[in-house]
Amino acid sequence: MTTSAPETTAPETMDSELVESCEDAPDEKSCAKEEATYERCAASGFAGGRCRGSKALDRDQRAFVADCDRAEVTPSPCPKITEFVANAYRYCRFLGRSTLRCDRAARYAACIQRGGGLICTLAAPVYRACQTRSVNGTKIPRRFCLEGDVQYQRCRHAYSLGSGRDMCRPATAVYIDCRPGAGVQVCEQAQDDYARRTIAIVRERRG
């Protein structure tokens, strides 16, 4: 199995920006204009050429939530109140941000909604890397990246090396790389095996 995981230098705080309404937006006027256009188009069933952009936005946010629903881990990456997650994606797009960045905003919203707390920010690099990750030349499906978000949280609760070391990032990458070819339980075991081996090696070095 060959993997590719390009690193990104985007600040983690960018993935933790949560806009819940245009009143919270840095550019409230522009956001409100886009929101009004979207609502007008939604009321018309996104009919007409002028609604092409709003129709695409609606499709993209629905696709994100659908991938959350398709994830096979417990708990689900997205909480039952999926409108909160959809809103995070939608308002991000109203601000003219990229689909990749708005994916990350929705991921963060989902994590916060299910009670991830600070881990939601710490998990940001894992999701960012997964967005551009491939296994044997095939891009990782987004639903596996969302599963990875839950698995990172599980790892952080189960294992710790202390001293600021975060071996749950590479451990979760093991899970994500495993998923295209195996089920959740098999890949969780691979993740846990990696975490335990890493802890054993570090403890041995510490004497």
HELIX and SHEET records of a PDB file:
HELIX    1   1 GLU A   12  SER A   16  5                                   5    
HELIX    2   2 CYS A   22  ASP A   24  5                                   3    
HELIX    3   3 GLU A   28  ALA A   43  1                                  16    
HELIX    4   4 GLY A   49  CYS A   51  5                                   3    
HELIX    5   5 ARG A   52  ARG A   70  1                                  19    
HELIX    6   6 THR A   82  PHE A   94  1                                  13    
HELIX    7   7 THR A   99  GLN A  113  1                                  15    
HELIX    8   8 ILE A  119  LEU A  122  1                                   4    
HELIX    9   9 ALA A  124  GLN A  131  1                                   8    
HELIX   10  10 ARG A  142  ALA A  158  1                                  17    
HELIX   11  11 CYS A  168  CYS A  178  1                                  11    
HELIX   12  12 ARG A  179  GLY A  181  5                                   3    
HELIX   13  13 VAL A  184  ARG A  206  1                                  23    
SHEET    1   A 3 THR A   3  SER A   4  0                                        
SHEET    2   A 3 SER A 134  VAL A 135 -1                                        
SHEET    3   A 3 THR A 138  LYS A 139 -1                                        
END                                                                             
